[in-house]
Amino acid sequence: MAALASCGYSLELELAPGTSAVHLSDWIRSFPEQLFVLDRCGSPDARHAPDEAWTEQIRRLAVNKNLYCKVSGLFTPENRSSWKPADF
């Protein structure tokens, strides 16, 4: 992590099924100088409005000021109507 941070590189993370947001958040906090990017907003099922489980994971992760969220690839023309601006 020190090598990545010293070069200004970020590390992209995927929120895979079964990942504990609590443990991931603790791990992210252990590297305060490292920038992290959460791939595709934590990979919710974008065919449907966000569910409470995904929302809670994102809330737990959002406390990390060194974690950013990448939204590209989250929506396709077929599924973008299920989310509203308030969902973000």
MOCORDA-V805385 format. One record per residue. SS is DSSP state (H for helix, E for strand, C for the rest). PSI is psi in radians with two decimals (none if undefined). Layout:
SS;PSI, SS;PSI
This chain:
C;-0.66, H;-0.68, H;-0.74, H;-0.83, H;-0.69, H;-0.44, H;-0.07, C;0.31, C;2.58, E;2.83, E;2.16, E;2.31, E;2.56, C;2.35, C;1.51, C;2.73, C;2.38, C;-0.10, C;2.33, C;2.02, H;-0.55, H;-0.87, H;-0.71, H;-0.73, H;-0.74, H;-0.74, H;-0.78, H;-0.76, H;-0.41, C;-0.13, C;1.20, C;-0.36, C;-0.17, C;2.39, E;2.34, E;2.64, E;2.16, E;2.00, C;2.38, H;0.76, H;0.50, H;0.20, H;0.91, C;2.89, C;1.66, C;-0.03, C;-0.25, C;2.81, C;2.69, C;2.45, C;2.98, H;-0.63, H;-0.82, H;-0.76, H;-0.74, H;-0.71, H;-0.80, H;-0.70, H;-0.74, H;-0.67, H;-0.49, C;-0.27, C;-0.25, C;1.94, C;-0.22, C;0.24, E;2.20, E;2.83, E;2.18, C;2.19, C;-0.14, C;2.45, C;-0.04, C;-0.70, C;2.61, C;2.87, C;-0.49, C;-0.45, C;0.03, H;-0.26, H;-0.21, H;-0.27, C;2.52, C;2.77, H;-0.61, H;-0.38, H;-0.40, C;none
